[in-house]
Amino acid sequence: MIIAIDGPSGAGKSTVARLLSKRLGFEYIDTGAMYRAIAYKAYLCNIEINEANEHVIDEMLKTTAVDYYNNNIYLDNKNVEGLIRDEHISIGASKVSALKNVRAKMVELQRKIAENKNVILDGRDIGTKVFPNADFKFFITASEKTRAARRYEQLTASGMTVEFENVLSDIKLRDKNDTTRKISPLKKAEDAVLIDTTDMSLDEVVGTIVNAIGGSDVL
């Protein structure tokens, strides 16, 4: 069974997906972390992410290994989970995900990882592109300020010093990049259940999804 959760940055989809995977006993795949890993390697290699450098990034991909297991992302066999959450990597992930060849490789890899498993995947095009025939689809969103506040709390809790207005600005920029890119733009699948989490707790969101799939054999 495949459960697809899409939505904009800061909507809480990754946290919800993790909680849901534990509740259902499904494997969780953070597809956003995979793009972050590519952006992180481009950063390490001092490669500016844009269409003009797409051929350079293509060459980088030839010697790049990305994997996801046990709720951790691995880049070239190294756990980089704690190295890819900075805001500049978030913006880089949004840019790199717009590159056709990068997206094609990641989609292929995501489908391979999910083969013959009960999985929950979250991202921006899971229900529209990666798994258009997913058993269940959800689109999780929230207001810009709510998403920025959540992101701000997450960053400050990890010890980072950030300004709320900068976080909000980054959220708006990423929304623009994600919704206007030519390749697999962020949008709600026609058959996805819309969940606005602005005034909802995590438990309420998870409960809403569990109720929506309550007629399945997994519960």
N, C-alpha and C positions, 0 to 999 in steps of 0.2 A: 504494500500500500504506500502511496505517495501523498503527502500533505504539503501543499505549496503555500508559503506565506510571503507575500510581497508588500512593499510599502516604502515610503521615503525615509531618509536618514533621521534617526532619533525617535521613531514611532514606537520603539520597544519591541520590534518583531523578533530580534535575536534573543532577547531575554525570555520572551513568551515561548519561542520555539524550544529553547533549552528546557524550560519548565514543563512544557508539553511532552517533550521527548522522555523525560523522567517519569511522567505520569503514565504515559502509554507504553513505555519500554521500547520506543523507536530510536533508531540512530539519527542523530542530528548532524546536518551538514551546513555550515555557515559559508554560503557562497560569496558573501561580501568579503570575508576574510581572505578568500582566494585572490580576489582582485587587489586587496590591500597588500598581499604578499608580493604580487608582481610590481605594484607601485613602490614597495619598499626596496625591491632589488634594483629597480630603475634608479632610485635615490642613491643606493650604495654605489651603483655604477656611474653616477653623475650623468644620467641621461634625462634630458628634459622631455616630458611627456606631451607630445603633440603629433599631428598628422605628418609633419615634415620629418620627424624622427621615427616614423613607423617602421621603416626598414631596419633601423638600428635596434629597435625593440624586438623585431622579428628574429634578428640574429641572437639577441639575448635569450629569447624563449627557447632556442635550440639547445641551450645548455642549462635550462631551468627546470627543476622538478618541484611540483607543488602537490601536496597531499593533505588530507584532512581526516584525522581519526582521534578517538578519545577526547572529542571536544577541543582539539588543538590543531592549529595550522602549522604545517611543516614546509619550509622553503629549503630546497637542496639538502634535505634530510636533517635540518635544524629546526627545532621548535622556536617559532618567532611570534607566538601568541602575544607576548608582552611587549613586542617591539613595533606593532603595526597600528596602534590605536591613536597616535598623535593626529592632530587636525590636518597637518600638511600631508600626511599619508592618506587621510580620508579624502582630501581634495584630489590627490594623485590617483587614488583608486577610481574616483568618478571619471577622471580624464582617461585613464588607461582602459576602463571598461567600454569606452566609446570607440576604441580601435577594433576594426573588423577582425583581424587575425587573432588578437588576444581573446576576443569574445568567443570566437569559434573554438579555440583551444580549450577555454574554460568550460564551455557548454559540453564539449565532448568528454572532458574529464569528469564533470559533475554527473553526467549520465552514466559513466562507467562506475563511479563510486557508488551510485544508487542502485546498481543492478541487483535484482533478486533480494532486495531488503525492504523492510518497513522503514521508511525514512521521512524525516521532516526537513525541508529545505526552506531557507528564507533568503530573500534577495530583492531584485527589482524587476526581473522578467521570468521568474520561475513558472508562474501560471500561464504566461503568454507565449514564451519561447522555449524554455528548457524542457518543461513538462506540461505541454498544453492539454494533455489528457490525464492530468493528475486526478486522483480520486476525490480530493477535497482542495478547494482553493479559498484563500482568505486574503483580503487587502486591508492591512492595518495602517491607520494614519492618526494624526493628531494635529492640533494647531501649531503654527511655526514657533510661537513663544513657549508652548508646552514642550515641544521637542527640543528646543534650545536649552530649556531649564533642565531637562533630564540629562542632556549631554554635558552640560556645565557641571551638574552634580557628580556625574560619572568621572569626569576629568579631575575635578578638585579632590574627590575621594581617593583617587590614585596618586595624589600628591603633586599634581601639576598646577601651575599658576596661570590662570586664564581669565580673560575679561568676558562677561556675559554677552556684551554687544558684539564682540568678535565671534563668539560661538554662534550667535544668531545670524550674523552676516554669512558665516560659513555654511550654515544650514540653508539659507536662501540661495547661495551660490550653487550648492550641490543640487538642490531641487531644480534649479534652472538647467544645470548641466544634464541631470538625469532625465528630465522630461523632454528636452529638446534635441538630444543626440539622435543621429540618423540611424544608428544600429540599436535595435531593441530598446526603445525609450521606456522609461518608467510609466506604466499605466495599469489601471485595474482591468483584469480579464473580465469579459462580459459575464461569465458564470461564477465569479468570485464573490464571496460574502464580504461586504464592507463593514469594518469595525472601527469606529472613531473612539480612540482611547483617551481623548483629552481629559475626560472626567471619570475615568475608570481606573481601578486598581489592577495590579497584575493578576490577582486571583480572579477578578471579575472577567478579565479578558480571556484567561485560560478556561474558565468555566463556560464562557460563551462559545468558545471553539469546541470544547468537549461536548456541550449540548448539541452543537450543530452536526457533529459526527456520531451522535449517540446511537444511531440506528445501525452502526457498523458492528462487525464481529470483534473489533479490537477491544471493546470496552466490556 
